[in-house]
Amino acid sequence: MNNILQADFDSIENLLELTKNQGVDFLKTLHERPTSTAKSMEDFRFLPETGLGTKEALADFNERFEPIIMASTGPRYWGFVTGGATPASIVGDWLSGIYDQNSQSVKGDGDVSARIELETIQLLLDLFELPKTYFGGFVTGATMSNFTSLAVARQWVGKQLGKDFAKEGVSEKIHVLTAVPHSSAVKSLAMLGLGSQNFTKIKVLEGNREAMDVQDLAKKLETLNGQPSIVIASGGTVNTVDFDDFVAIAKLKEKYQFWCHIDAAFGGFAVCSPTHKHLLNGWEMADSITVDCHKWLNVPYESAFFLVKEEHRFCQVETFQNSNAPYLGDPLDNFSYLNFLPENSRRLRALPAWFSLMAYGKKGYQDIVENSIKMAQIFGEYLENNAQFELLALTRLNTVCFTLVGEEGQVKVSSFLSKLNATGKVFMTPTMYDGKKGIRAAFVNWQTNEQDIEIVKAEMEKVLAGF
Ligand SMILES: *Cc1c(COP(=O)(O)O)cnc(C)c1O
């Protein structure tokens, strides 16, 4: 064996101890670590001829990279929709690497990793109060979850037309209808050969809303004259966290033939809050659902899952089976994840979620979600009561969308945000809403508390005073 590799393995206990101490250090000081950095990366290293050994590699990492790692997993990173990592999920993530399983198949001879994944999906169905008639699996993020779901939808549309698109290629126009899709759903349409511009836009409801006007949806479905289609609905839009009316969409299913996909990447977690769960009323009518775990479930990247109704099993296998590899077995007879989703070999991606769900249970996630909602409310109230700011949209759940008041505010808002982010005390993202430049703050991190809001308020006032 290579002698450096051997020496590393001989001192594995020491190496893991070093790593643990460094990890603990990072986590305990996370709230002090900056949320942005002005430093840029140095030149790339060349591959060493003889390796450094792990201890030296760690020293190099610590010298060059560690100091500029931002606290994006910390309590005042409010940009995009960025979750943290619960202690249990970190434990699961470490073990996932240590056990290094390939979550492909549930074989009689003891490959337990796919079984853990199947069990984790059951726990998630419990958490989201969804029927056990969904089949699900883990992918790297909501983008891949949208892609996976829409790939099965594409096959389903083909089936209604007497075609097998997976085998023959897409030969017909596939009608897609949606109001305010996430960019990743549109990207999925591009990846699936359906065309990122090839969808019908449904009107949104009047009165500062991003939810689709279901009457307009009905009108547009009617013009399809019975042709099958795909409807992409939102369980939480990114800007204003608006929800489509799933009960009303379900009613249309009685009359029209369409696949309904709901992108509930983070909005699905509203179910965990008794006061907000109504936002998802009727979502169990969906043929497929996307939920992200590396956002509000607070597990490390890369973690998301898709759910597809079990009745679409054939469409799913037709889409993803490894049909020219007989050694992988009959996809329906011998269950293998590799015939149900895009990837073949995968890490034990479900384990961090399994640990976190088992460690904190329903109550733990209710507390996390309700805390985020409360933080959004407190921050929103502060903005409303401050004459310099105005809300751009109602704070429906966990996201606050705001700007500086007036025309002058529109001129200043971008540089205000740059200056604020440069403080390293908080990070928020720019947005456009209702024709106005604005700022988004999304609350999904389990650690954010009222003290954090106070710190951010003080920084915002300092930046304003400096103009
Ligand atoms: C974040 C998000 C996505 C994309 O998720 P990734 O995890 O970045 O792939 C898709 N849809 C919605 C609604 C989102 O919020």
PDBQT file of the ligand as one rigid body, heavy atoms in Angstrom, charges set to zero:
ROOT
HETATM    1  C1  LIG A 501     -34.864  26.780  -4.013  1.00  0.00    +0.000 C 
HETATM    2  C2  LIG A 501     -35.982  26.413  -4.900  1.00  0.00    +0.000 A 
HETATM    3  C3  LIG A 501     -35.805  25.571  -6.003  1.00  0.00    +0.000 A 
HETATM    4  C4  LIG A 501     -34.435  25.074  -6.429  1.00  0.00    +0.000 C 
HETATM    5  O1  LIG A 501     -33.832  24.375  -5.429  1.00  0.00    +0.000 OA
HETATM    6  P1  LIG A 501     -32.330  23.849  -5.430  1.00  0.00    +0.000 P 
HETATM    7  O2  LIG A 501     -32.279  23.111  -4.158  1.00  0.00    +0.000 OA
HETATM    8  O3  LIG A 501     -31.460  25.050  -5.483  1.00  0.00    +0.000 OA
HETATM    9  O4  LIG A 501     -32.144  22.974  -6.619  1.00  0.00    +0.000 OA
HETATM   10  C5  LIG A 501     -36.913  25.211  -6.725  1.00  0.00    +0.000 A 
HETATM   11  N1  LIG A 501     -38.141  25.686  -6.415  1.00  0.00    +0.000 NA
HETATM   12  C6  LIG A 501     -38.354  26.527  -5.386  1.00  0.00    +0.000 A 
HETATM   13  C7  LIG A 501     -39.729  27.024  -5.087  1.00  0.00    +0.000 C 
HETATM   14  C8  LIG A 501     -37.276  26.908  -4.586  1.00  0.00    +0.000 A 
HETATM   15  O5  LIG A 501     -37.474  27.743  -3.558  1.00  0.00    +0.000 OA
ENDROOT
TORSDOF 0
